Amino acid sequence: MKKLLVLLLILLACSMPIEKKIGLLKFPKASSNTSSELENNKKFQLGKLLFYDGILSADSSISCSSCHSSYNSFAHPGHSLSHGIRELSGDRNAPALINLAWQKTFMWDGAITRLDAQALAPIHHPREMASSLDSVLSRINQKWYYKELFFAATGDSVARTQSFLQALVAFQVQLISNHSKYDSVQDGLSQFSKQEKKGYQLFKQHCKTCHQEPLFTNYQFENNGLAVDPILQDVGRYRITKDPKDSFKFKVPTLRNLKYTHPYMHDGRFKTLQQVIHHYTDGLIRYSNLSVSLQNRIQLSTIEQTDLIAFLLTLNDRDFVYNPMYSFPKKYYFEKITKQ
């Protein structure tokens, strides 16, 4: 019955209009600056406070930011698997929440197809937030400051399913990372070093099929030859489609901000970029019923591996990671909430 209720809630959310049309937006140039606009965007500010508020979890101990830290490109640093309520361990590594407006599916297996429905999954998961939509809305509507914020953002002081979910969307779709050195080079404002340039050529030779520019992912589902974890037994996309061809396929992650989003892969098994590259040069596993084979291994010398990493580091966006517009809303929290 509980699973049926969650499904109905997700279907309800999927029928709602989203803030932006997913998948049809042009990726903005690095020179774009919307900080002043976001400062005055009431729905964005509401969504940000909700994102950082533990009120979404059953005991108020876990917020969205617990597993998606702004200082780590909204990933979960140092945790192979995400941790939820009562320190319970999740099933997968928390992915970075960046450039979401260009994604057509969410989660490592694409279980969610609408950003305005995505929040329902962790809210209802017994090892993440262990709550329910009704409970969350009830708790929110008991807070005077949320009445004030919802009225300012929507004209209605009562938090309802649609306004709550769309406020979270309003914040998340603005998490746009496009100020890396790579972006600066593409805009003609900077140049790669010789090593970075060599790494870029290696990237285009070996990696661009799955990690397409400028988002550095095709957002498709691929099997990359990882050995199956004997404990988790995660079958990936197959869990959703039940198609044997989708066995062990996971959503291709973006390569942007790799400095901040370790550990890597759906289960966080690799701690460093060197380990990831070693996997593709020496660690692929052959599956008899899948397209992955030892022939997919990349041939790279030690120097070439270093050059490739040098290029990948140009995808780091420090301006995004330390942008105060995306961090905990301490000004509102301390000036408004704690003084009441």
C-alpha positions as CSV (number, residue, x, y, z in Angstrom):
1,M,0.0,0.0,0.0
2,K,2.8,2.4,0.9
3,K,4.6,1.8,-2.4
4,L,1.3,2.3,-4.3
5,L,0.8,5.7,-2.5
6,V,4.3,6.8,-3.4
7,L,3.7,5.8,-7.1
8,L,0.4,7.8,-7.1
9,L,2.2,10.8,-5.7
10,I,4.9,10.6,-8.3
11,L,2.3,10.3,-11.1
12,L,0.5,13.3,-9.7
13,A,3.7,15.4,-9.7
14,C,4.6,14.3,-13.2
15,S,1.3,15.9,-14.5
16,M,2.4,19.3,-13.3
17,P,4.0,21.9,-15.5
18,I,7.7,22.3,-14.8
19,E,9.6,25.5,-14.4
20,K,11.6,25.0,-17.6
21,K,11.3,22.6,-20.5
22,I,13.8,19.8,-19.9
23,G,16.2,19.0,-22.6
24,L,15.5,21.9,-25.0
25,L,17.6,24.6,-23.5
26,K,20.8,26.0,-25.0
27,F,23.7,25.7,-22.6
28,P,24.7,29.2,-21.6
29,K,28.1,30.9,-22.1
30,A,30.3,31.3,-19.1
31,S,30.0,35.1,-19.3
32,S,26.3,34.9,-18.4
33,N,25.5,36.3,-14.9
34,T,22.2,35.9,-13.2
35,S,23.1,36.5,-9.5
36,S,21.1,39.7,-9.3
37,E,18.1,38.0,-10.8
38,L,18.3,35.1,-8.4
39,E,18.6,37.5,-5.5
40,N,15.2,38.8,-6.3
41,N,13.6,35.6,-7.4
42,K,11.2,34.7,-4.6
43,K,10.5,31.2,-5.7
44,F,14.3,30.5,-6.1
45,Q,14.9,31.8,-2.5
46,L,12.0,29.7,-1.2
47,G,13.3,26.6,-2.9
48,K,16.8,27.2,-1.5
49,L,15.6,27.4,2.0
50,L,13.6,24.2,1.5
51,F,16.7,22.5,0.0
52,Y,18.7,23.2,3.2
53,D,15.9,22.5,5.7
54,G,15.9,19.2,7.6
55,I,12.1,19.7,7.9
56,L,11.8,17.4,4.8
57,S,12.9,14.4,6.9
58,A,11.0,12.6,9.5
59,D,13.1,13.7,12.4
60,S,14.4,17.0,10.8
61,S,18.0,15.6,10.8
62,I,18.4,15.2,7.0
63,S,18.0,17.9,4.3
64,C,18.7,17.7,0.6
65,S,22.0,19.4,1.3
66,S,23.0,16.6,3.6
67,C,23.8,14.4,0.6
68,H,24.3,17.3,-1.9
69,S,26.8,19.8,-0.5
70,S,27.2,23.1,-2.4
71,Y,30.9,23.0,-1.6
72,N,31.2,19.7,-3.5
73,S,29.2,20.6,-6.6
74,F,26.1,19.3,-4.8
75,A,27.6,15.8,-4.4
76,H,28.3,13.8,-1.2
77,P,32.0,14.1,-0.4
78,G,33.8,11.2,1.2
79,H,30.8,8.8,1.1
80,S,30.7,5.9,-1.3
81,L,27.0,5.5,-0.5
82,S,24.7,8.3,0.6
83,H,23.7,8.4,4.3
84,G,20.2,9.2,5.4
85,I,18.2,9.3,8.5
86,R,19.7,7.7,11.6
87,E,23.0,7.2,9.7
88,L,21.4,4.5,7.5
89,S,23.3,3.8,4.4
90,G,21.6,4.2,1.0
91,D,22.1,2.0,-2.1
92,R,24.1,4.4,-4.3
93,N,26.5,7.3,-4.4
94,A,24.7,10.7,-4.4
95,P,25.2,12.3,-7.9
96,A,26.2,16.0,-8.4
97,L,23.1,18.2,-8.8
98,I,24.4,20.4,-11.6
99,N,23.0,21.4,-15.0
100,L,19.7,19.6,-14.2
101,A,17.7,21.6,-16.7
102,W,19.3,19.6,-19.6
103,Q,18.6,16.2,-18.1
104,K,15.7,14.1,-19.3
105,T,15.9,11.5,-16.5
106,F,17.1,11.5,-13.0
107,M,18.7,8.9,-10.6
108,W,21.5,6.5,-11.7
109,D,18.9,4.2,-13.3
110,G,16.6,6.9,-14.8
111,A,13.8,6.0,-12.4
112,I,12.4,9.5,-12.4
113,T,11.6,11.4,-15.6
114,R,10.6,14.7,-14.2
115,L,12.6,17.0,-12.0
116,D,9.4,18.2,-10.2
117,A,8.8,14.6,-9.1
118,Q,12.4,13.7,-8.1
119,A,12.2,15.0,-4.5
120,L,9.4,12.5,-3.7
121,A,11.8,9.6,-4.0
122,P,14.2,10.6,-1.1
123,I,11.4,12.0,1.0
124,H,9.6,8.6,1.0
125,H,12.7,6.4,1.0
126,P,12.9,4.6,4.5
127,R,16.7,5.0,4.6
128,E,16.9,8.5,3.3
129,M,14.3,11.0,4.7
130,A,11.8,8.4,5.8
131,S,8.9,10.8,5.7
132,S,5.9,11.5,3.5
133,L,4.6,14.4,1.4
134,D,1.6,14.9,3.6
135,S,3.9,15.1,6.7
136,V,6.3,17.4,5.1
137,L,3.6,19.8,4.0
138,S,2.0,19.7,7.4
139,R,5.3,20.6,9.1
140,I,6.0,23.4,6.6
141,N,2.6,24.9,7.1
142,Q,3.2,25.2,10.8
143,K,6.1,27.6,10.3
144,W,5.3,31.3,10.2
145,Y,8.3,32.1,7.9
146,Y,7.2,29.5,5.3
147,K,3.8,31.1,5.2
148,E,5.5,34.4,4.5
149,L,7.8,33.0,1.9
150,F,5.1,30.9,0.1
151,F,2.9,33.9,-0.1
152,A,5.7,36.1,-1.6
153,A,6.6,33.4,-4.1
154,T,3.1,32.1,-5.1
155,G,0.5,34.4,-3.7
156,D,-0.7,31.6,-1.4
157,S,0.6,31.3,2.2
158,V,-0.3,27.6,2.3
159,A,2.3,25.1,1.0
160,R,0.7,22.7,-1.4
161,T,2.0,19.8,-3.4
162,Q,2.5,21.7,-6.6
163,S,4.0,24.9,-5.1
164,F,6.3,22.9,-2.8
165,L,7.7,20.8,-5.6
166,Q,8.0,23.6,-8.0
167,A,9.9,25.8,-5.5
168,L,12.5,23.0,-5.2
169,V,12.7,22.9,-9.0
170,A,13.1,26.7,-9.1
171,F,16.3,26.4,-7.0
172,Q,17.7,23.3,-8.6
173,V,17.4,24.3,-12.3
174,Q,19.6,27.3,-11.5
175,L,22.5,25.1,-10.4
176,I,24.3,25.8,-13.6
177,S,28.1,25.1,-13.7
178,N,29.6,26.9,-16.7
179,H,32.6,28.9,-15.4
180,S,35.4,26.4,-15.7
181,K,38.7,27.0,-17.5
182,Y,37.3,24.8,-20.3
183,D,34.4,27.3,-20.7
184,S,36.8,30.2,-20.6
185,V,38.9,28.6,-23.4
186,Q,35.8,28.0,-25.5
187,D,34.8,31.6,-25.1
188,G,38.3,32.7,-26.3
189,L,39.2,34.2,-22.9
190,S,41.9,31.7,-21.9
191,Q,44.1,29.0,-23.4
192,F,45.0,25.5,-22.5
193,S,48.5,24.6,-21.4
194,K,50.4,22.2,-23.7
195,Q,49.6,19.4,-21.3
196,E,45.9,20.3,-21.1
197,K,45.8,20.5,-24.9
198,K,47.2,17.0,-25.3
199,G,44.7,15.8,-22.7
200,Y,41.9,17.4,-24.6
201,Q,42.9,15.5,-27.8
202,L,43.0,12.3,-25.9
203,F,39.6,13.0,-24.4
204,K,38.1,13.6,-27.9
205,Q,39.8,10.4,-29.1
206,H,38.6,8.1,-26.3
207,C,35.9,9.7,-24.2
208,K,33.7,12.0,-26.2
209,T,31.1,9.4,-27.3
210,C,29.6,9.1,-23.8
211,H,30.9,12.4,-22.4
212,Q,29.7,14.9,-25.0
213,E,30.6,18.5,-24.8
214,P,29.6,21.0,-23.4
215,L,27.7,19.1,-20.7
216,F,30.3,16.2,-20.8
217,T,27.7,13.5,-20.7
218,N,25.1,12.2,-23.2
219,Y,22.8,11.4,-20.3
220,Q,22.3,7.9,-21.7
221,F,22.7,4.6,-19.9
222,E,25.9,2.6,-20.5
223,N,27.6,-0.5,-19.1
224,N,31.2,0.4,-18.4
225,G,32.5,-3.0,-17.4
226,L,32.3,-2.6,-13.6
227,A,32.4,-5.8,-11.6
228,V,29.1,-6.3,-9.8
229,D,29.3,-5.5,-6.1
230,P,28.6,-8.8,-4.3
231,I,26.6,-7.1,-1.5
232,L,24.6,-4.5,-3.4
233,Q,24.0,-6.6,-6.5
234,D,22.9,-3.5,-8.3
235,V,21.6,-4.3,-11.8
236,G,21.2,-0.6,-12.8
237,R,18.7,0.4,-15.5
238,Y,17.3,-3.2,-15.7
239,R,15.6,-2.5,-12.3
240,I,13.4,0.0,-14.1
241,T,12.9,-1.4,-17.6
242,K,13.2,-5.2,-16.9
243,D,15.0,-5.4,-20.3
244,P,18.0,-7.8,-20.1
245,K,19.9,-5.4,-22.5
246,D,19.8,-2.8,-19.7
247,S,21.5,-5.0,-17.2
248,F,24.3,-3.2,-15.3
249,K,23.7,0.0,-17.3
250,F,23.9,3.3,-15.4
251,K,23.4,6.9,-16.4
252,V,26.5,8.5,-17.8
253,P,27.6,11.1,-15.2
254,T,29.0,14.5,-16.1
255,L,32.7,15.0,-15.9
256,R,32.4,18.6,-14.7
257,N,33.7,19.4,-11.3
258,L,35.4,16.0,-10.8
259,K,37.7,17.6,-8.2
260,Y,34.7,18.1,-5.9
261,T,32.5,15.1,-6.6
262,H,34.7,12.1,-5.5
263,P,34.2,9.2,-4.9
264,Y,33.2,8.1,-8.4
265,M,30.8,5.7,-10.1
266,H,27.3,4.7,-9.0
267,D,28.6,3.0,-5.8
268,G,31.5,5.3,-5.2
269,R,34.0,2.5,-5.5
270,F,36.8,4.7,-6.9
271,K,38.3,7.4,-4.7
272,T,40.6,9.0,-7.3
273,L,40.7,9.9,-11.0
274,Q,43.7,7.7,-11.4
275,Q,41.6,4.7,-10.3
276,V,38.9,5.6,-12.7
277,I,41.3,5.8,-15.6
278,H,43.0,2.6,-14.5
279,H,39.6,0.9,-14.7
280,Y,39.2,1.9,-18.4
281,T,42.7,0.9,-19.3
282,D,43.0,-2.4,-17.3
283,G,39.9,-3.2,-15.3
284,L,37.0,-3.7,-17.7
285,I,34.9,-6.9,-17.1
286,R,33.6,-9.0,-19.9
287,Y,29.8,-9.8,-19.9
288,S,28.7,-12.5,-22.3
289,N,25.3,-11.0,-23.0
290,L,26.4,-7.4,-23.2
291,S,28.4,-5.2,-25.6
292,V,31.2,-4.5,-23.0
293,S,34.3,-6.5,-23.7
294,L,38.1,-6.3,-23.2
295,Q,38.4,-4.8,-26.6
296,N,36.8,-1.6,-25.2
297,R,39.9,-1.0,-23.1
298,I,41.7,2.3,-23.7
299,Q,45.4,2.2,-24.5
300,L,47.1,5.0,-22.6
301,S,50.7,5.4,-21.5
302,T,51.4,6.8,-18.0
303,I,52.2,10.2,-19.5
304,E,49.0,10.2,-21.5
305,Q,47.0,9.3,-18.4
306,T,48.5,12.3,-16.7
307,D,47.7,14.5,-19.7
308,L,44.1,13.4,-19.7
309,I,43.7,14.1,-16.0
310,A,45.2,17.6,-16.6
311,F,42.4,18.3,-19.1
312,L,39.7,16.9,-16.9
313,L,40.8,19.3,-14.2
314,T,40.0,22.2,-16.5
315,L,36.3,21.2,-16.1
316,N,36.4,22.3,-12.4
317,D,34.3,25.3,-11.7
318,R,35.4,27.0,-8.5
319,D,33.1,30.0,-9.1
320,F,30.1,27.7,-9.1
321,V,31.2,25.7,-6.1
322,Y,31.8,28.8,-3.9
323,N,28.9,30.9,-5.3
324,P,27.1,32.3,-2.2
325,M,23.8,32.3,-4.2
326,Y,23.8,28.5,-4.0
327,S,25.0,28.0,-0.4
328,F,23.1,27.8,2.9
329,P,20.9,30.9,3.2
330,K,22.4,32.0,6.5
331,K,21.4,35.7,6.1
332,Y,17.7,34.9,6.0
333,Y,18.1,32.1,8.6
334,F,19.9,34.2,11.2
335,E,18.2,37.5,10.6
336,K,14.7,36.2,10.3
337,I,14.2,32.7,11.8
338,T,16.5,32.7,14.8
339,K,15.3,36.1,16.0
340,Q,11.7,35.0,16.4
